[in-house]
Amino acid sequence: MRILALDTTMTSCSVALLNKTEEFTSIEHCPHQHTQYILPLIQDILQKGKLSIQELDFLAFASGPGNFSGIRICLSITQGLSLGADIPLIAISTLQIIAQAAWRHQSAQRILVAIHAHIGKIYWAEYQRSRNGDWIGKNTESLLTPEEILTRMNHLTGRWTCVGTGWLVYSQLIKNNHLELEITKITTPHAKDILPLAKKKIYLKSTILARNAKPSYLRNNIC
């Protein structure tokens, strides 16, 4: 299986390549400069993996939420590569990618994802990992105020691992609740964490055509 994964939804550009059993990854911190970095990163990682675009089986991408222009860049580049080489796509939520990073770094299984949305609100998700490695919680992805999140947290119990930039910006989320929270340094997504999520979707036959790929802004999904 050969998968190329891309993310430009926040302040970094990252790419990851799976070539059968070998993985290659690269990341650049480049706020507002995604268009300058992403294509060279793709070219470089394909050279390292000794593959061409035409030899890929799947293209996976971070679909958002996150930075508006970054989401559009990731989507448009992935669609362009897909159309040019007739490769099926796999869309992965940015929030789920960051949750996967918490599992990769410290085997965390109950994750609270909070991403600063720069509009007095937070991109939010509550993810729990099942015994078979699936992430449960896609339906909790929302755009919420800090007050709405505190209300949500009042209905949770036990220990949770916290990832994302929202915990740094809104310290009241940490102080004003009854939960046992572990605050991590994981704040942004990495394409490396797209690969295991993409493999799950491939197994479930949840690929899409380029023309059906859509961004996830969560702007109209407030609960």
Residue pairs with C-beta under 8 A, 6 or more apart in sequence:
1 18
1 20
1 57
1 58
1 199
1 202
2 17
2 18
2 19
2 20
2 51
2 55
2 56
2 57
2 58
3 17
3 18
3 56
3 57
3 58
3 59
3 60
3 90
3 195
3 198
3 199
3 202
4 15
4 16
4 17
4 42
4 45
4 46
4 53
4 56
4 58
4 59
4 60
4 81
5 15
5 16
5 17
5 18
5 59
5 60
5 61
5 92
5 191
5 192
5 194
5 195
5 198
6 14
6 15
6 38
6 42
6 59
6 60
6 61
6 62
6 74
6 77
6 78
6 191
6 194
7 13
7 14
7 15
7 61
7 62
7 74
7 94
7 97
7 189
7 190
7 191
7 194
8 34
8 38
8 62
8 70
8 71
8 73
8 74
8 77
9 62
9 63
9 64
9 65
9 66
9 67
9 70
9 71
9 74
9 94
9 189
10 66
10 67
10 70
10 94
10 115
10 188
10 189
11 29
11 30
11 31
11 67
11 188
12 27
12 28
12 29
12 30
12 188
12 189
12 190
13 27
13 28
13 30
13 34
13 37
13 38
13 41
14 25
14 26
14 27
14 28
14 41
14 189
14 190
14 191
14 192
15 25
15 26
15 27
15 38
15 41
15 42
15 45
15 191
16 23
16 24
16 25
16 26
16 45
16 190
16 191
16 192
16 194
16 195
17 23
17 24
17 25
17 45
17 46
17 48
17 49
17 51
18 195
18 199
19 49
19 50
19 51
22 49
23 192
23 195
24 45
24 48
24 49
25 45
25 190
25 191
25 192
26 41
26 44
26 45
27 190
27 191
28 37
28 41
30 36
30 37
32 69
34 69
34 70
34 73
34 74
35 73
38 73
38 74
38 77
39 77
42 77
42 81
46 52
46 53
53 81
53 84
53 85
53 87
54 85
56 85
56 87
57 87
58 87
58 88
58 89
58 90
58 198
58 202
58 207
59 78
59 81
59 82
59 87
59 88
59 89
59 90
60 89
60 90
60 91
60 92
60 194
60 195
60 197
60 198
60 201
61 74
61 75
61 78
61 89
61 90
61 91
61 92
61 194
61 213
62 71
62 74
62 92
62 93
62 94
62 97
62 189
62 191
62 194
63 71
63 74
63 75
63 91
63 92
63 93
63 94
63 213
63 214
63 215
63 216
64 71
64 93
64 94
64 215
64 216
64 217
64 218
65 71
65 93
65 94
65 95
65 115
65 117
65 123
65 141
65 143
65 216
65 217
65 218
66 94
66 115
66 123
66 189
68 217
71 215
71 216
71 217
72 215
75 213
75 214
75 215
78 89
78 210
78 213
79 89
79 210
79 211
79 213
81 87
82 88
82 89
82 209
82 210
82 213
83 210
88 207
88 208
88 209
89 207
89 208
89 209
89 210
89 213
90 198
90 201
90 202
90 206
90 207
90 208
91 208
91 213
91 214
91 216
92 194
92 197
92 198
92 201
93 125
93 138
93 141
93 216
94 115
94 123
94 189
94 216
95 113
95 115
95 123
95 124
95 125
95 127
95 141
95 164
96 125
96 127
96 135
96 138
96 197
97 189
97 190
97 193
97 194
97 197
98 111
98 113
98 115
98 163
98 164
98 186
98 187
98 188
98 189
98 193
99 111
99 113
99 125
99 127
99 135
99 137
99 163
100 135
100 193
100 194
100 196
100 197
101 163
101 186
101 189
101 190
101 193
102 108
102 111
102 161
102 163
102 184
102 186
103 109
103 111
103 129
104 192
104 193
105 184
105 186
106 161
106 184
108 161
108 182
108 184
109 128
109 129
110 127
110 128
110 129
110 158
110 159
110 160
110 161
111 125
111 126
111 127
111 128
111 129
111 160
111 161
111 162
111 163
112 124
112 125
112 126
112 153
112 160
112 161
112 162
112 163
112 181
113 123
113 124
113 125
113 126
113 127
113 163
113 164
114 122
114 123
114 124
114 149
114 162
114 163
114 164
114 165
114 166
114 167
114 170
114 173
115 122
115 123
115 124
115 164
115 165
115 166
116 122
116 164
116 165
116 166
116 168
116 169
116 170
117 123
117 143
120 145
121 143
121 144
121 145
122 143
122 144
122 145
122 146
122 149
122 166
122 170
123 141
123 142
123 143
123 164
123 166
123 218
124 140
124 141
124 142
124 143
124 144
124 149
124 152
124 166
125 137
125 138
125 140
125 141
125 142
126 137
126 140
126 152
126 156
126 160
127 135
127 136
127 137
127 140
128 135
128 136
128 137
129 135
129 136
130 136
133 200
134 200
135 197
141 216
141 218
141 221
142 218
142 221
142 222
142 223
143 218
143 219
143 221
143 222
144 152
144 222
144 223
146 170
146 172
146 173
149 170
149 173
150 172
150 173
150 176
150 177
153 173
153 177
153 179
154 177
154 178
156 179
157 179
158 179
158 180
159 179
159 180
159 181
159 182
160 179
160 180
160 181
160 182
161 181
161 182
161 184
162 174
162 181
162 182
162 183
162 184
163 184
163 186
163 187
164 186
164 187
165 187
165 188
166 173
167 173
167 174
167 183
168 187
174 181
174 183
201 207
